[in-house]
């Protein structure tokens, strides 16, 4: 009887995890503890719950942390550190015992959803790369032993330095020396276990090193002209998208198009050394806030528009004992006293209170529009109409607005109320306004790649009346 009850609970938890991943984008946070002034784990859990954060990733399996997360419904990713890869790869008994002590002992009360095997192993100076895939397989067998393999996924966070090429995104490829010994067997393992690739992506590093050629707006999800990929013709409006699509392209080059991707680390420092260009509170707030809006409102990347992403922000706290430049100690969303470093949303309910001027972008092939979040433009009743910008741009905007049910374009179909006048500009204006009203006249909802603008007088095209609400 007890076995049936445990199975039912585990099955219910699995369904909850799968539904959460399937419903759309999800935001989590990395809970690093390389600091001497952090609050207790139980206080941290209260902080997570107060902010509506439902996913957390830790860098070990500290008992006090895992116990504090018990019965909270916060989904947890734990880590097998790099220094244990050798033992886990060589001895199945070690892997089994590690799973028993660090996973089975807490699950399902602590909702462990995945295990990160190592972290950025390929740049580990101790050269643990050869042990990675064998360790993954042995830990998986440990999960099988304790009947947890259906509920807990395994993967390994890789840094973008694992790519041989990343620009343009369509040329993305993995380092040749890693393909046969590591990536191919790892991807086969991920396929067999229905898991996903973990990726750590930091646009800050690329911007800091190339600020003369990479715009800050492009790096922070703010409105910008975009960058056209010369290989596939897609236009990118954020460096984050470009980096993620470079990984997708590298996977495609190896014929592994069906493996999902989770971003296990990304962030922007609020402070840096004098030579760390772009490190500031304002930029950190813009990057993380706009990224959250972009993830929570759904959509994938230009290359994978249906790939809703799960993203873990780095990091929960500023960590005063991390070595390296000043930025390394200032990625935190919170100070150790649990005060926010800056205000950003963590849930969809928070979005309406977040500033709108830096709205991220919706991905739709070659046409990009700002993602509307928030309510209204502050101008009273307003409408969105098409500019006289040429047929190609108007047609692209019209196609976007009418695609996937974004706008109600039925009134501009032949024989309908707003079909006449049968001109591209009139039809585009109606579609643009329908989308604009549907999005609550939010800032950035009337852009359409520069093909539209907001007016304060009701537009007229023939006898067609333009709605003021959706």
VOLUMMI-172379 format. One record per residue (C-alpha): residue number from 1; chain; x, z, y. Coordinates in steps of 0.25 Angstrom, whole numbers. Layout:
<nr=NUM&kette=A&px=X&pz=Z&py=Y>
...
This chain:
<nr=1&kette=A&px=0&pz=0&py=0>
<nr=2&kette=A&px=11&pz=4&py=10>
<nr=3&kette=A&px=18&pz=-9&py=7>
<nr=4&kette=A&px=6&pz=-17&py=10>
<nr=5&kette=A&px=4&pz=-10&py=23>
<nr=6&kette=A&px=19&pz=-12&py=27>
<nr=7&kette=A&px=18&pz=-27&py=24>
<nr=8&kette=A&px=5&pz=-28&py=32>
<nr=9&kette=A&px=12&pz=-21&py=44>
<nr=10&kette=A&px=24&pz=-30&py=42>
<nr=11&kette=A&px=15&pz=-43&py=42>
<nr=12&kette=A&px=8&pz=-39&py=54>
<nr=13&kette=A&px=21&pz=-36&py=61>
<nr=14&kette=A&px=26&pz=-50&py=57>
<nr=15&kette=A&px=13&pz=-57&py=62>
<nr=16&kette=A&px=15&pz=-50&py=76>
<nr=17&kette=A&px=29&pz=-54&py=77>
<nr=18&kette=A&px=26&pz=-69&py=73>
<nr=19&kette=A&px=14&pz=-69&py=83>
<nr=20&kette=A&px=23&pz=-64&py=94>
<nr=21&kette=A&px=33&pz=-75&py=92>
<nr=22&kette=A&px=22&pz=-85&py=90>
<nr=23&kette=A&px=14&pz=-81&py=103>
<nr=24&kette=A&px=25&pz=-86&py=112>
<nr=25&kette=A&px=37&pz=-82&py=120>
<nr=26&kette=A&px=41&pz=-67&py=118>
<nr=27&kette=A&px=51&pz=-58&py=126>
<nr=28&kette=A&px=60&pz=-48&py=120>
<nr=29&kette=A&px=72&pz=-40&py=126>
<nr=30&kette=A&px=85&pz=-36&py=120>
<nr=31&kette=A&px=88&pz=-21&py=120>
<nr=32&kette=A&px=103&pz=-20&py=121>
<nr=33&kette=A&px=109&pz=-6&py=121>
<nr=34&kette=A&px=123&pz=-8&py=126>
<nr=35&kette=A&px=122&pz=2&py=136>
<nr=36&kette=A&px=123&pz=17&py=138>
<nr=37&kette=A&px=112&pz=20&py=147>
<nr=38&kette=A&px=99&pz=15&py=140>
<nr=39&kette=A&px=86&pz=22&py=137>
<nr=40&kette=A&px=83&pz=27&py=123>
<nr=41&kette=A&px=77&pz=17&py=114>
<nr=42&kette=A&px=63&pz=23&py=115>
<nr=43&kette=A&px=63&pz=22&py=130>
<nr=44&kette=A&px=67&pz=7&py=128>
<nr=45&kette=A&px=55&pz=5&py=119>
<nr=46&kette=A&px=46&pz=10&py=129>
<nr=47&kette=A&px=52&pz=1&py=140>
<nr=48&kette=A&px=50&pz=-11&py=131>
<nr=49&kette=A&px=36&pz=-7&py=128>
<nr=50&kette=A&px=33&pz=-5&py=143>
<nr=51&kette=A&px=38&pz=-19&py=146>
<nr=52&kette=A&px=30&pz=-26&py=135>
<nr=53&kette=A&px=43&pz=-30&py=128>
<nr=54&kette=A&px=39&pz=-33&py=114>
<nr=55&kette=A&px=53&pz=-38&py=108>
<nr=56&kette=A&px=66&pz=-31&py=108>
<nr=57&kette=A&px=80&pz=-35&py=102>
<nr=58&kette=A&px=91&pz=-25&py=99>
<nr=59&kette=A&px=105&pz=-27&py=96>
<nr=60&kette=A&px=106&pz=-17&py=84>
<nr=61&kette=A&px=96&pz=-9&py=75>
<nr=62&kette=A&px=98&pz=5&py=82>
<nr=63&kette=A&px=88&pz=14&py=76>
<nr=64&kette=A&px=84&pz=21&py=89>
<nr=65&kette=A&px=80&pz=8&py=94>
<nr=66&kette=A&px=72&pz=3&py=82>
<nr=67&kette=A&px=65&pz=16&py=81>
<nr=68&kette=A&px=61&pz=16&py=95>
<nr=69&kette=A&px=55&pz=2&py=93>
<nr=70&kette=A&px=47&pz=7&py=81>
<nr=71&kette=A&px=31&pz=5&py=82>
<nr=72&kette=A&px=33&pz=-2&py=96>
<nr=73&kette=A&px=29&pz=-17&py=92>
<nr=74&kette=A&px=42&pz=-21&py=99>
<nr=75&kette=A&px=48&pz=-32&py=91>
<nr=76&kette=A&px=63&pz=-30&py=88>
<nr=77&kette=A&px=75&pz=-38&py=85>
<nr=78&kette=A&px=86&pz=-30&py=79>
<nr=79&kette=A&px=101&pz=-35&py=78>
<nr=80&kette=A&px=111&pz=-35&py=67>
<nr=81&kette=A&px=124&pz=-34&py=75>
<nr=82&kette=A&px=135&pz=-44&py=74>
<nr=83&kette=A&px=144&pz=-33&py=68>
<nr=84&kette=A&px=135&pz=-32&py=56>
<nr=85&kette=A&px=134&pz=-46&py=53>
<nr=86&kette=A&px=146&pz=-46&py=43>
<nr=87&kette=A&px=140&pz=-35&py=35>
<nr=88&kette=A&px=126&pz=-41&py=35>
<nr=89&kette=A&px=132&pz=-54&py=30>
<nr=90&kette=A&px=140&pz=-49&py=19>
<nr=91&kette=A&px=132&pz=-38&py=12>
<nr=92&kette=A&px=117&pz=-40&py=9>
<nr=93&kette=A&px=117&pz=-25&py=7>
<nr=94&kette=A&px=121&pz=-22&py=21>
<nr=95&kette=A&px=111&pz=-32&py=27>
<nr=96&kette=A&px=100&pz=-25&py=18>
<nr=97&kette=A&px=104&pz=-11&py=23>
<nr=98&kette=A&px=104&pz=-16&py=37>
<nr=99&kette=A&px=90&pz=-21&py=36>
<nr=100&kette=A&px=85&pz=-9&py=30>
<nr=101&kette=A&px=91&pz=1&py=40>
<nr=102&kette=A&px=89&pz=-7&py=53>
<nr=103&kette=A&px=76&pz=-16&py=50>
<nr=104&kette=A&px=68&pz=-11&py=38>
<nr=105&kette=A&px=69&pz=3&py=43>
<nr=106&kette=A&px=62&pz=0&py=56>
<nr=107&kette=A&px=53&pz=-11&py=53>
<nr=108&kette=A&px=41&pz=-13&py=55>
<nr=109&kette=A&px=39&pz=-1&py=64>
<nr=110&kette=A&px=50&pz=-7&py=72>
<nr=111&kette=A&px=46&pz=-21&py=73>
<nr=112&kette=A&px=59&pz=-28&py=70>
<nr=113&kette=A&px=56&pz=-43&py=71>
<nr=114&kette=A&px=70&pz=-49&py=70>
<nr=115&kette=A&px=85&pz=-46&py=67>
<nr=116&kette=A&px=96&pz=-52&py=76>
<nr=117&kette=A&px=108&pz=-54&py=66>
<nr=118&kette=A&px=120&pz=-53&py=75>
<nr=119&kette=A&px=120&pz=-57&py=90>
<nr=120&kette=A&px=127&pz=-69&py=95>
<nr=121&kette=A&px=136&pz=-69&py=83>
<nr=122&kette=A&px=143&pz=-82&py=86>
<nr=123&kette=A&px=150&pz=-76&py=98>
<nr=124&kette=A&px=153&pz=-63&py=91>
<nr=125&kette=A&px=168&pz=-61&py=93>
<nr=126&kette=A&px=168&pz=-55&py=79>
<nr=127&kette=A&px=165&pz=-68&py=73>
<nr=128&kette=A&px=152&pz=-64&py=65>
<nr=129&kette=A&px=146&pz=-78&py=64>
<nr=130&kette=A&px=149&pz=-80&py=49>
<nr=131&kette=A&px=141&pz=-68&py=46>
<nr=132&kette=A&px=128&pz=-71&py=53>
<nr=133&kette=A&px=120&pz=-80&py=44>
<nr=134&kette=A&px=124&pz=-71&py=31>
<nr=135&kette=A&px=120&pz=-59&py=39>
<nr=136&kette=A&px=106&pz=-65&py=43>
<nr=137&kette=A&px=103&pz=-69&py=29>
<nr=138&kette=A&px=107&pz=-55&py=23>
<nr=139&kette=A&px=99&pz=-47&py=34>
<nr=140&kette=A&px=87&pz=-56&py=30>
<nr=141&kette=A&px=89&pz=-53&py=16>
<nr=142&kette=A&px=88&pz=-38&py=20>
<nr=143&kette=A&px=75&pz=-41&py=27>
<nr=144&kette=A&px=70&pz=-48&py=14>
<nr=145&kette=A&px=74&pz=-35&py=7>
<nr=146&kette=A&px=65&pz=-26&py=16>
<nr=147&kette=A&px=54&pz=-37&py=17>
<nr=148&kette=A&px=56&pz=-39&py=31>
<nr=149&kette=A&px=61&pz=-53&py=31>
<nr=150&kette=A&px=47&pz=-58&py=35>
<nr=151&kette=A&px=46&pz=-50&py=47>
<nr=152&kette=A&px=60&pz=-49&py=53>
<nr=153&kette=A&px=68&pz=-62&py=58>
<nr=154&kette=A&px=83&pz=-64&py=58>
<nr=155&kette=A&px=91&pz=-72&py=67>
<nr=156&kette=A&px=104&pz=-71&py=76>
<nr=157&kette=A&px=105&pz=-72&py=91>
<nr=158&kette=A&px=114&pz=-83&py=95>
<nr=159&kette=A&px=120&pz=-85&py=109>
<nr=160&kette=A&px=120&pz=-99&py=115>
<nr=161&kette=A&px=135&pz=-100&py=113>
<nr=162&kette=A&px=131&pz=-104&py=99>
<nr=163&kette=A&px=128&pz=-118&py=105>
<nr=164&kette=A&px=138&pz=-128&py=106>
<nr=165&kette=A&px=130&pz=-136&py=116>
<nr=166&kette=A&px=118&pz=-131&py=125>
<nr=167&kette=A&px=117&pz=-141&py=136>
<nr=168&kette=A&px=109&pz=-149&py=137>
<nr=169&kette=A&px=100&pz=-141&py=128>
<nr=170&kette=A&px=97&pz=-153&py=119>
<nr=171&kette=A&px=111&pz=-153&py=115>
<nr=172&kette=A&px=111&pz=-139&py=110>
<nr=173&kette=A&px=120&pz=-137&py=98>
<nr=174&kette=A&px=126&pz=-125&py=90>
<nr=175&kette=A&px=141&pz=-123&py=89>
<nr=176&kette=A&px=145&pz=-132&py=78>
<nr=177&kette=A&px=153&pz=-121&py=71>
<nr=178&kette=A&px=141&pz=-113&py=70>
<nr=179&kette=A&px=131&pz=-123&py=64>
<nr=180&kette=A&px=134&pz=-124&py=49>
<nr=181&kette=A&px=139&pz=-109&py=47>
<nr=182&kette=A&px=129&pz=-102&py=56>
<nr=183&kette=A&px=118&pz=-110&py=62>
<nr=184&kette=A&px=113&pz=-118&py=51>
<nr=185&kette=A&px=112&pz=-107&py=41>
<nr=186&kette=A&px=106&pz=-97&py=51>
<nr=187&kette=A&px=95&pz=-108&py=55>
<nr=188&kette=A&px=92&pz=-109&py=40>
<nr=189&kette=A&px=90&pz=-94&py=39>
<nr=190&kette=A&px=82&pz=-94&py=52>
<nr=191&kette=A&px=73&pz=-105&py=46>
<nr=192&kette=A&px=71&pz=-98&py=33>
<nr=193&kette=A&px=68&pz=-85&py=39>
<nr=194&kette=A&px=59&pz=-91&py=50>
<nr=195&kette=A&px=67&pz=-84&py=60>
<nr=196&kette=A&px=73&pz=-89&py=74>
<nr=197&kette=A&px=86&pz=-91&py=81>
<nr=198&kette=A&px=90&pz=-80&py=91>
<nr=199&kette=A&px=97&pz=-85&py=103>
<nr=200&kette=A&px=103&pz=-78&py=115>
<nr=201&kette=A&px=102&pz=-87&py=128>
<nr=202&kette=A&px=107&pz=-83&py=142>
<nr=203&kette=A&px=105&pz=-93&py=153>
<nr=204&kette=A&px=112&pz=-83&py=162>
<nr=205&kette=A&px=126&pz=-87&py=155>
<nr=206&kette=A&px=124&pz=-102&py=157>
<nr=207&kette=A&px=120&pz=-100&py=171>
<nr=208&kette=A&px=131&pz=-90&py=175>
<nr=209&kette=A&px=141&pz=-100&py=169>
<nr=210&kette=A&px=135&pz=-113&py=175>
<nr=211&kette=A&px=128&pz=-108&py=188>
<nr=212&kette=A&px=133&pz=-120&py=195>
<nr=213&kette=A&px=125&pz=-130&py=186>
<nr=214&kette=A&px=114&pz=-121&py=181>
<nr=215&kette=A&px=103&pz=-117&py=191>
<nr=216&kette=A&px=99&pz=-102&py=192>
<nr=217&kette=A&px=84&pz=-107&py=192>
<nr=218&kette=A&px=86&pz=-114&py=179>
<nr=219&kette=A&px=92&pz=-102&py=173>
<nr=220&kette=A&px=81&pz=-92&py=178>
<nr=221&kette=A&px=69&pz=-101&py=174>
<nr=222&kette=A&px=66&pz=-104&py=188>
<nr=223&kette=A&px=61&pz=-117&py=193>
<nr=224&kette=A&px=72&pz=-128&py=193>
<nr=225&kette=A&px=73&pz=-143&py=191>
<nr=226&kette=A&px=77&pz=-141&py=177>
<nr=227&kette=A&px=88&pz=-147&py=168>
<nr=228&kette=A&px=85&pz=-160&py=160>
<nr=229&kette=A&px=91&pz=-160&py=146>
<nr=230&kette=A&px=98&pz=-173&py=145>
<nr=231&kette=A&px=97&pz=-173&py=130>
<nr=232&kette=A&px=82&pz=-171&py=128>
<nr=233&kette=A&px=76&pz=-173&py=142>
<nr=234&kette=A&px=70&pz=-159&py=143>
<nr=235&kette=A&px=71&pz=-152&py=157>
<nr=236&kette=A&px=75&pz=-138&py=156>
<nr=237&kette=A&px=71&pz=-128&py=167>
<nr=238&kette=A&px=78&pz=-116&py=162>
<nr=239&kette=A&px=92&pz=-113&py=156>
<nr=240&kette=A&px=85&pz=-104&py=145>
<nr=241&kette=A&px=77&pz=-115&py=140>
<nr=242&kette=A&px=89&pz=-124&py=140>
<nr=243&kette=A&px=97&pz=-114&py=132>
<nr=244&kette=A&px=87&pz=-112&py=122>
<nr=245&kette=A&px=84&pz=-126&py=119>
<nr=246&kette=A&px=99&pz=-129&py=117>
<nr=247&kette=A&px=98&pz=-119&py=105>
<nr=248&kette=A&px=85&pz=-126&py=100>
<nr=249&kette=A&px=93&pz=-139&py=101>
<nr=250&kette=A&px=104&pz=-134&py=94>
<nr=251&kette=A&px=95&pz=-129&py=83>
<nr=252&kette=A&px=88&pz=-143&py=83>
<nr=253&kette=A&px=101&pz=-150&py=81>
<nr=254&kette=A&px=103&pz=-142&py=68>
<nr=255&kette=A&px=88&pz=-145&py=64>
<nr=256&kette=A&px=83&pz=-131&py=66>
<nr=257&kette=A&px=72&pz=-134&py=75>
<nr=258&kette=A&px=62&pz=-124&py=69>
<nr=259&kette=A&px=69&pz=-111&py=71>
<nr=260&kette=A&px=64&pz=-103&py=83>
<nr=261&kette=A&px=72&pz=-97&py=93>
<nr=262&kette=A&px=72&pz=-83&py=100>
<nr=263&kette=A&px=80&pz=-79&py=112>
<nr=264&kette=A&px=86&pz=-66&py=108>
<nr=265&kette=A&px=94&pz=-64&py=121>
<nr=266&kette=A&px=92&pz=-70&py=135>
<nr=267&kette=A&px=94&pz=-63&py=149>
<nr=268&kette=A&px=100&pz=-63&py=163>
<nr=269&kette=A&px=109&pz=-52&py=169>
<nr=270&kette=A&px=104&pz=-45&py=182>
<nr=271&kette=A&px=118&pz=-42&py=186>
<nr=272&kette=A&px=132&pz=-48&py=183>
<nr=273&kette=A&px=146&pz=-49&py=188>
<nr=274&kette=A&px=149&pz=-57&py=201>
<nr=275&kette=A&px=152&pz=-70&py=192>
<nr=276&kette=A&px=140&pz=-69&py=184>
<nr=277&kette=A&px=131&pz=-79&py=192>
<nr=278&kette=A&px=116&pz=-76&py=191>
<nr=279&kette=A&px=116&pz=-62&py=186>
<nr=280&kette=A&px=106&pz=-55&py=195>
<nr=281&kette=A&px=93&pz=-47&py=194>
<nr=282&kette=A&px=85&pz=-58&py=200>
<nr=283&kette=A&px=91&pz=-69&py=190>
<nr=284&kette=A&px=89&pz=-59&py=179>
<nr=285&kette=A&px=74&pz=-57&py=183>
<nr=286&kette=A&px=72&pz=-71&py=185>
<nr=287&kette=A&px=78&pz=-76&py=171>
<nr=288&kette=A&px=71&pz=-65&py=162>
<nr=289&kette=A&px=58&pz=-65&py=170>
<nr=290&kette=A&px=57&pz=-80&py=170>
<nr=291&kette=A&px=61&pz=-81&py=155>
<nr=292&kette=A&px=51&pz=-70&py=151>
<nr=293&kette=A&px=40&pz=-78&py=158>
<nr=294&kette=A&px=44&pz=-91&py=152>
<nr=295&kette=A&px=45&pz=-85&py=138>
<nr=296&kette=A&px=31&pz=-77&py=139>
<nr=297&kette=A&px=24&pz=-89&py=144>
<nr=298&kette=A&px=28&pz=-97&py=132>
<nr=299&kette=A&px=34&pz=-110&py=129>
<nr=300&kette=A&px=47&pz=-114&py=124>
<nr=301&kette=A&px=59&pz=-123&py=128>
<nr=302&kette=A&px=59&pz=-137&py=132>
<nr=303&kette=A&px=64&pz=-141&py=118>
<nr=304&kette=A&px=55&pz=-131&py=111>
<nr=305&kette=A&px=43&pz=-130&py=120>
<nr=306&kette=A&px=35&pz=-122&py=109>
<nr=307&kette=A&px=46&pz=-112&py=106>
<nr=308&kette=A&px=41&pz=-99&py=112>
<nr=309&kette=A&px=53&pz=-91&py=113>
<nr=310&kette=A&px=56&pz=-76&py=111>
<nr=311&kette=A&px=66&pz=-71&py=121>
<nr=312&kette=A&px=74&pz=-58&py=121>
<nr=313&kette=A&px=79&pz=-54&py=135>
<nr=314&kette=A&px=92&pz=-48&py=136>
<nr=315&kette=A&px=92&pz=-36&py=139>
<nr=316&kette=A&px=83&pz=-24&py=140>
<nr=317&kette=A&px=93&pz=-16&py=148>
<nr=318&kette=A&px=106&pz=-17&py=156>
<nr=319&kette=A&px=117&pz=-13&py=146>
<nr=320&kette=A&px=129&pz=-6&py=153>
<nr=321&kette=A&px=138&pz=-6&py=141>
<nr=322&kette=A&px=138&pz=-21&py=139>
<nr=323&kette=A&px=152&pz=-27&py=141>
<nr=324&kette=A&px=155&pz=-40&py=149>
<nr=325&kette=A&px=150&pz=-44&py=163>
<nr=326&kette=A&px=140&pz=-36&py=171>
<nr=327&kette=A&px=129&pz=-46&py=167>
<nr=328&kette=A&px=130&pz=-41&py=152>
<nr=329&kette=A&px=126&pz=-27&py=157>
<nr=330&kette=A&px=114&pz=-32&py=166>
<nr=331&kette=A&px=105&pz=-40&py=157>
<nr=332&kette=A&px=95&pz=-29&py=156>
<nr=333&kette=A&px=80&pz=-30&py=160>
<nr=334&kette=A&px=80&pz=-15&py=162>
<nr=335&kette=A&px=90&pz=-5&py=167>
<nr=336&kette=A&px=94&pz=7&py=157>
<nr=337&kette=A&px=84&pz=15&py=165>
<nr=338&kette=A&px=73&pz=6&py=160>
<nr=339&kette=A&px=71&pz=0&py=174>
<nr=340&kette=A&px=69&pz=-15&py=175>
<nr=341&kette=A&px=81&pz=-23&py=181>
<nr=342&kette=A&px=71&pz=-33&py=186>
<nr=343&kette=A&px=56&pz=-36&py=184>
<nr=344&kette=A&px=52&pz=-46&py=174>
<nr=345&kette=A&px=40&pz=-48&py=165>
<nr=346&kette=A&px=41&pz=-45&py=150>
<nr=347&kette=A&px=27&pz=-48&py=146>
<nr=348&kette=A&px=16&pz=-59&py=149>
<nr=349&kette=A&px=8&pz=-48&py=157>
<nr=350&kette=A&px=21&pz=-46&py=166>
<nr=351&kette=A&px=22&pz=-60&py=169>
<nr=352&kette=A&px=12&pz=-60&py=181>
<nr=353&kette=A&px=20&pz=-50&py=188>
<nr=354&kette=A&px=33&pz=-58&py=187>
<nr=355&kette=A&px=37&pz=-67&py=199>
<nr=356&kette=A&px=33&pz=-81&py=198>
<nr=357&kette=A&px=43&pz=-89&py=206>
<nr=358&kette=A&px=53&pz=-90&py=194>
<nr=359&kette=A&px=43&pz=-95&py=184>
<nr=360&kette=A&px=50&pz=-101&py=171>
<nr=361&kette=A&px=46&pz=-114&py=166>
<nr=362&kette=A&px=37&pz=-120&py=156>
<nr=363&kette=A&px=44&pz=-129&py=146>
<nr=364&kette=A&px=37&pz=-143&py=144>
<nr=365&kette=A&px=47&pz=-154&py=140>
<nr=366&kette=A&px=52&pz=-160&py=153>
<nr=367&kette=A&px=42&pz=-154&py=163>
<nr=368&kette=A&px=43&pz=-139&py=167>
<nr=369&kette=A&px=34&pz=-131&py=175>
<nr=370&kette=A&px=35&pz=-116&py=179>
<nr=371&kette=A&px=28&pz=-106&py=170>
<nr=372&kette=A&px=18&pz=-100&py=178>
<nr=373&kette=A&px=17&pz=-85&py=177>
<nr=374&kette=A&px=10&pz=-76&py=186>
<nr=375&kette=A&px=-2&pz=-78&py=195>
<nr=376&kette=A&px=-5&pz=-87&py=206>
<nr=377&kette=A&px=4&pz=-92&py=218>
<nr=378&kette=A&px=-1&pz=-83&py=229>
<nr=379&kette=A&px=-7&pz=-95&py=236>
<nr=380&kette=A&px=-22&pz=-93&py=233>
<nr=381&kette=A&px=-29&pz=-105&py=226>
<nr=382&kette=A&px=-18&pz=-116&py=224>
<nr=383&kette=A&px=-17&pz=-128&py=216>
<nr=384&kette=A&px=-6&pz=-136&py=209>
<nr=385&kette=A&px=-6&pz=-151&py=212>
<nr=386&kette=A&px=4&pz=-163&py=209>
<nr=387&kette=A&px=15&pz=-168&py=218>
<nr=388&kette=A&px=17&pz=-182&py=221>
<nr=389&kette=A&px=30&pz=-182&py=212>
<nr=390&kette=A&px=29&pz=-195&py=204>
<nr=391&kette=A&px=21&pz=-198&py=191>
<nr=392&kette=A&px=32&pz=-194&py=181>
<nr=393&kette=A&px=33&pz=-179&py=186>
<nr=394&kette=A&px=18&pz=-178&py=188>
<nr=395&kette=A&px=15&pz=-184&py=174>
<nr=396&kette=A&px=25&pz=-174&py=168>
<nr=397&kette=A&px=18&pz=-162&py=175>
<nr=398&kette=A&px=4&pz=-167&py=171>
<nr=399&kette=A&px=8&pz=-168&py=156>
<nr=400&kette=A&px=14&pz=-154&py=157>
<nr=401&kette=A&px=2&pz=-148&py=163>
<nr=402&kette=A&px=-8&pz=-155&py=154>
<nr=403&kette=A&px=1&pz=-152&py=141>
<nr=404&kette=A&px=-2&pz=-141&py=132>
<nr=405&kette=A&px=-15&pz=-136&py=139>
<nr=406&kette=A&px=-7&pz=-131&py=151>
<nr=407&kette=A&px=-17&pz=-137&py=161>
<nr=408&kette=A&px=-32&pz=-142&py=159>
<nr=409&kette=A&px=-30&pz=-157&py=161>
<nr=410&kette=A&px=-44&pz=-161&py=155>
<nr=411&kette=A&px=-50&pz=-164&py=169>
<nr=412&kette=A&px=-39&pz=-175&py=172>
<nr=413&kette=A&px=-42&pz=-182&py=159>
<nr=414&kette=A&px=-50&pz=-196&py=160>
<nr=415&kette=A&px=-64&pz=-194&py=163>
<nr=416&kette=A&px=-62&pz=-179&py=167>
<nr=417&kette=A&px=-65&pz=-173&py=181>
<nr=418&kette=A&px=-51&pz=-174&py=187>
<nr=419&kette=A&px=-47&pz=-187&py=180>
<nr=420&kette=A&px=-49&pz=-194&py=193>
<nr=421&kette=A&px=-41&pz=-197&py=201>
<nr=422&kette=A&px=-33&pz=-202&py=189>
<nr=423&kette=A&px=-19&pz=-200&py=196>
<nr=424&kette=A&px=-7&pz=-193&py=190>
<nr=425&kette=A&px=-6&pz=-184&py=202>
<nr=426&kette=A&px=-20&pz=-180&py=201>
<nr=427&kette=A&px=-20&pz=-177&py=187>
<nr=428&kette=A&px=-7&pz=-169&py=188>
<nr=429&kette=A&px=-12&pz=-161&py=199>
<nr=430&kette=A&px=-24&pz=-157&py=191>
<nr=431&kette=A&px=-16&pz=-153&py=179>
<nr=432&kette=A&px=-5&pz=-146&py=187>
<nr=433&kette=A&px=-16&pz=-138&py=194>
<nr=434&kette=A&px=-23&pz=-135&py=181>
<nr=435&kette=A&px=-10&pz=-129&py=176>
<nr=436&kette=A&px=-7&pz=-122&py=189>
<nr=437&kette=A&px=-21&pz=-115&py=189>
<nr=438&kette=A&px=-20&pz=-112&py=174>
<nr=439&kette=A&px=-7&pz=-104&py=177>
<nr=440&kette=A&px=-13&pz=-96&py=187>
<nr=441&kette=A&px=-7&pz=-104&py=199>
<nr=442&kette=A&px=6&pz=-97&py=195>
<nr=443&kette=A&px=19&pz=-100&py=203>
<nr=444&kette=A&px=26&pz=-111&py=196>
<nr=445&kette=A&px=14&pz=-117&py=189>
<nr=446&kette=A&px=13&pz=-129&py=199>
<nr=447&kette=A&px=27&pz=-135&py=197>
<nr=448&kette=A&px=26&pz=-146&py=187>
<nr=449&kette=A&px=41&pz=-150&py=189>
<nr=450&kette=A&px=38&pz=-152&py=204>
<nr=451&kette=A&px=26&pz=-160&py=202>
<nr=452&kette=A&px=16&pz=-150&py=207>
<nr=453&kette=A&px=14&pz=-141&py=219>
<nr=454&kette=A&px=4&pz=-130&py=223>
<nr=455&kette=A&px=-7&pz=-133&py=234>
<nr=456&kette=A&px=-17&pz=-123&py=241>
<nr=457&kette=A&px=-28&pz=-133&py=243>
<nr=458&kette=A&px=-37&pz=-138&py=231>
<nr=459&kette=A&px=-32&pz=-152&py=227>
<nr=460&kette=A&px=-41&pz=-164&py=226>
<nr=461&kette=A&px=-39&pz=-176&py=217>
<nr=462&kette=A&px=-52&pz=-184&py=217>
<nr=463&kette=A&px=-64&pz=-175&py=214>
<nr=464&kette=A&px=-56&pz=-166&py=205>
<nr=465&kette=A&px=-56&pz=-151&py=208>
<nr=466&kette=A&px=-43&pz=-143&py=204>
<nr=467&kette=A&px=-45&pz=-129&py=198>
<nr=468&kette=A&px=-40&pz=-117&py=204>
<nr=469&kette=A&px=-39&pz=-109&py=191>
<nr=470&kette=A&px=-38&pz=-112&py=177>
